[in-house]
């Protein structure tokens, strides 16, 4: 029996033929609340991709850099060490460069300048990551608002028409539940992105702190 025969048989038997629905049509049935949810999803995806690329670029291996800086400082080539840091595009290099620029001052001042530069670099890396946390909280709530709004509208129509139709109620509910599903999905994705990016950021902070201590130890050994 062909698909056409099956459809015809179902129609003749009084059965209701369920037509397939596209994802776009399904989303459009969610109503106006889908607009802010979709906007939040675009913002979340953009931040996750942009921050991931930035953090990955900043987390490149700098072990060779510290070895070269050590050798240059031991040899007394302060200018060469500073130039090497300037040519290396990484938060650790900029932090060490600031320490080299303060050479000749008290060790406490060098530590303070390195710490301040490190905090600034971390602030640059974590920019907009907190927005993901906000989206993770707002998106599901928007979804629930859409669902509750739809349920209120359904029962309002029932009260006016004084006609209870299970099919009408079920159809209205499934359309409004789309907003809850969309909001939860966006919230979950933003939540995962928020914690994953913070995990990557913590690794960079650890590297920055270890390299800063290594640089300070080097200065103490050669003062």
Backbone torsions as a table, in degrees:
resi	resn	phi	psi	omega
1	UNK	NA	131.7	-178.4
2	UNK	-79.9	169.8	178.8
3	UNK	-64.2	-36.0	179.1
4	UNK	-65.1	-40.0	178.8
5	UNK	-64.8	-40.0	179.1
6	UNK	-62.5	-43.9	179.1
7	UNK	-63.2	-42.9	-179.7
8	UNK	-64.2	-41.5	-179.7
9	UNK	-64.3	-40.5	179.3
10	UNK	-64.7	-38.1	179.5
11	UNK	-67.7	-43.8	179.8
12	UNK	-64.3	-33.9	-179.2
13	UNK	-78.4	-1.1	179.8
14	UNK	86.9	4.7	179.3
15	UNK	-74.9	154.5	-179.4
16	UNK	-95.1	120.9	-179.6
17	UNK	-80.7	123.6	-179.4
18	UNK	-90.6	115.0	-180.0
19	UNK	-84.3	141.4	177.8
20	UNK	-65.7	148.6	-178.2
21	UNK	-124.2	137.8	-179.0
22	UNK	-78.5	162.6	179.8
23	UNK	-63.4	-39.5	-179.6
24	UNK	-64.1	-43.2	179.0
25	UNK	-64.4	-37.6	179.5
26	UNK	-63.9	-43.5	179.3
27	UNK	-65.8	-37.4	-179.2
28	UNK	-66.6	-26.0	178.8
29	UNK	-70.9	-13.4	-178.9
30	UNK	-71.9	-17.3	178.1
31	UNK	90.7	-166.5	-173.5
32	UNK	-64.9	-26.9	-178.4
33	UNK	-64.1	-23.3	179.6
34	UNK	-65.9	-24.9	-178.7
35	UNK	-64.2	-54.7	177.1
36	UNK	-64.1	-32.4	178.4
37	UNK	-64.9	-43.0	177.9
38	UNK	-65.8	-38.8	177.4
39	UNK	-62.2	-42.5	178.3
40	UNK	-63.6	-36.4	179.6
41	UNK	-66.0	-40.5	178.3
42	UNK	-64.5	-42.9	178.9
43	UNK	-62.8	-43.4	-178.6
44	UNK	-63.4	-45.4	-179.8
45	UNK	-63.6	-42.3	179.6
46	UNK	-61.8	-46.9	-179.0
47	UNK	-62.9	-43.0	-177.9
48	UNK	-62.9	-44.4	-179.4
49	UNK	-68.3	-46.4	-177.0
50	UNK	-65.1	-44.1	179.6
51	UNK	-69.8	-36.4	179.2
52	UNK	-62.2	-45.7	179.3
53	UNK	-62.8	-43.4	-178.8
54	UNK	-64.9	-45.1	-178.0
55	UNK	-68.7	-39.8	178.3
56	UNK	-63.8	-38.0	178.0
57	UNK	-66.2	-35.9	-178.8
58	UNK	-78.7	-17.6	-175.3
59	UNK	-95.7	15.0	179.4
60	UNK	-64.8	154.1	-174.4
61	UNK	-63.9	127.8	-179.5
62	UNK	-119.7	18.9	-178.8
63	UNK	-63.4	-39.9	178.0
64	UNK	-64.9	-34.3	179.1
65	UNK	-61.5	-48.1	-178.7
66	UNK	-64.6	-37.6	177.9
67	UNK	-63.1	-42.1	180.0
68	UNK	-68.6	-40.3	178.7
69	UNK	-62.9	-41.8	177.5
70	UNK	-57.9	-50.4	-178.1
71	UNK	-60.9	-41.3	-178.6
72	UNK	-68.2	-39.7	-179.9
73	UNK	-69.6	-40.0	177.8
74	UNK	-62.3	-36.3	179.3
75	UNK	-78.4	-7.6	-180.0
76	UNK	86.2	8.1	-179.4
77	UNK	-89.2	74.6	-178.1
78	UNK	-67.3	-39.6	-179.7
79	UNK	-62.9	-40.9	178.8
80	UNK	-65.3	-39.1	178.4
81	UNK	-65.0	-40.9	179.1
82	UNK	-65.6	-41.8	-180.0
83	UNK	-65.0	-37.3	178.3
84	UNK	-62.5	-42.0	178.4
85	UNK	-67.3	-37.0	178.7
86	UNK	-63.7	-34.0	-177.8
87	UNK	-82.3	-8.0	-179.4
88	UNK	-103.9	119.0	-177.3
89	UNK	-90.3	87.1	177.0
90	UNK	-158.2	152.7	179.1
91	UNK	-59.7	-36.9	-179.2
92	UNK	-64.8	-41.8	180.0
93	UNK	-63.9	-42.6	179.4
94	UNK	-66.5	-34.0	178.3
95	UNK	-68.2	-45.2	179.0
96	UNK	-67.1	-36.3	178.0
97	UNK	-60.1	-41.6	179.0
98	UNK	-63.2	-37.2	177.5
99	UNK	-67.0	-39.1	178.8
100	UNK	-64.6	-38.4	179.9
101	UNK	-65.3	-21.3	-179.6
102	UNK	-96.6	5.5	179.3
103	UNK	-59.0	137.4	-176.1
104	UNK	104.1	-18.4	176.8
105	UNK	-91.9	170.8	177.4
106	UNK	-58.2	147.8	-176.8
107	UNK	-58.9	-32.5	180.0
108	UNK	-64.1	-39.9	178.2
109	UNK	-65.5	-37.8	178.8
110	UNK	-65.3	-43.0	178.7
111	UNK	-61.9	-41.6	-179.4
112	UNK	-64.5	-42.0	-179.9
113	UNK	-66.9	-39.0	177.7
114	UNK	-65.3	-42.5	-179.7
115	UNK	-64.4	-42.5	-180.0
116	UNK	-64.5	-42.2	178.7
117	UNK	-65.3	-38.8	178.3
118	UNK	-62.6	-43.1	178.6
119	UNK	-62.9	-39.5	178.8
120	UNK	-64.6	-41.9	179.5
121	UNK	-66.0	-38.9	177.9
122	UNK	-66.1	-39.8	178.3
123	UNK	-60.5	-40.6	178.5
124	UNK	-64.2	-39.3	-177.8
125	UNK	-71.4	-35.5	-176.0
126	UNK	-90.2	6.1	179.9
127	UNK	-58.6	131.6	178.1
128	UNK	73.4	-6.7	178.0
129	UNK	-65.3	-34.6	178.7
130	UNK	-63.3	-25.0	178.3
131	UNK	-62.5	-33.8	177.7
132	UNK	-62.0	-39.0	177.6
133	UNK	-63.8	-38.2	177.9
134	UNK	-66.0	-43.8	179.3
135	UNK	-63.0	-39.1	179.8
136	UNK	-61.2	-28.1	178.5
137	UNK	-89.4	-34.5	-174.6
138	UNK	-79.7	-42.6	-173.5
139	UNK	-56.3	-49.4	178.2
140	UNK	-61.8	-36.1	179.3
141	UNK	-66.1	-38.5	175.5
142	UNK	-62.3	-39.9	177.9
143	UNK	-61.0	-42.3	179.2
144	UNK	-68.1	-35.8	177.1
145	UNK	-61.1	-42.8	178.7
146	UNK	-62.6	-41.3	179.9
147	UNK	-66.7	-46.3	-179.8
148	UNK	-63.1	-41.1	177.9
149	UNK	-60.6	-41.1	179.1
150	UNK	-66.5	-41.1	179.0
151	UNK	-63.8	-42.6	178.0
152	UNK	-59.5	-42.9	-179.3
153	UNK	-64.9	-39.7	-179.9
154	UNK	-61.5	-48.6	-177.6
155	UNK	-72.2	-26.8	174.7
156	UNK	-66.3	-43.6	178.2
157	UNK	-64.5	-38.2	178.0
158	UNK	-62.8	-42.3	-179.1
159	UNK	-64.1	-36.1	-178.8
160	UNK	-75.0	-46.6	-175.2
161	UNK	-81.5	-17.1	-176.7
162	UNK	52.1	39.8	-178.2
163	UNK	-137.4	115.6	-178.4
164	UNK	-97.5	117.4	178.6
165	UNK	-122.4	116.3	-179.7
166	UNK	-60.3	-40.0	179.1
167	UNK	-62.8	-41.6	179.7
168	UNK	-66.6	-40.9	179.0
169	UNK	-65.3	-44.9	-178.9
170	UNK	-62.8	-42.2	-179.8
171	UNK	-64.2	-43.9	179.2
172	UNK	-64.2	-39.1	-179.7
173	UNK	-66.9	-43.7	-177.8
174	UNK	-66.6	-33.2	177.8
175	UNK	-67.0	-39.2	-177.6
176	UNK	-78.8	-25.6	176.4
177	UNK	-68.1	-17.2	177.2
178	UNK	-59.8	-38.3	-179.6
179	UNK	-65.0	-38.5	178.0
180	UNK	-64.1	-44.1	179.8
181	UNK	-63.4	-44.8	-179.4
182	UNK	-64.0	-43.7	179.7
183	UNK	-62.8	-40.7	178.9
184	UNK	-65.7	-42.4	-179.8
185	UNK	-61.8	-47.4	179.2
186	UNK	-62.4	-41.8	179.8
187	UNK	-63.8	-41.5	179.7
188	UNK	-65.2	-44.6	179.7
189	UNK	-62.1	-44.8	179.5
190	UNK	-64.7	-38.1	179.1
191	UNK	-63.7	-45.2	178.7
192	UNK	-63.2	-45.5	179.3
193	UNK	-61.3	-39.8	-179.9
194	UNK	-60.0	-49.5	-176.6
195	UNK	-74.1	-33.8	179.1
196	UNK	-67.3	-44.7	179.1
197	UNK	-64.9	-37.2	176.7
198	UNK	-66.4	-33.1	176.0
199	UNK	-64.8	-44.2	177.2
200	UNK	-63.9	-38.6	-179.4
201	UNK	-66.2	-38.6	178.7
202	UNK	-61.5	-36.7	178.4
203	UNK	-65.2	-39.7	178.4
204	UNK	-67.0	-41.9	179.2
205	UNK	-60.4	-40.5	178.0
206	UNK	-62.2	-43.7	178.4
207	UNK	-63.0	-41.6	-179.9
208	UNK	-63.4	-42.4	-179.6
209	UNK	-66.8	-41.0	-179.7
210	UNK	-67.2	-39.2	178.3
211	UNK	-69.4	-35.8	177.7
212	UNK	-64.8	-43.1	177.4
213	UNK	-63.9	-39.6	179.2
214	UNK	-63.5	-38.9	179.4
215	UNK	-68.2	-42.6	178.3
216	UNK	-63.5	-41.1	176.9
217	UNK	-61.6	-38.5	179.1
218	UNK	-63.0	-42.0	179.3
219	UNK	-66.4	-37.6	178.5
220	UNK	-66.3	-36.0	179.7
221	UNK	-72.0	-26.1	-174.0
222	UNK	-114.5	17.7	179.4
223	UNK	-82.9	NA	NA
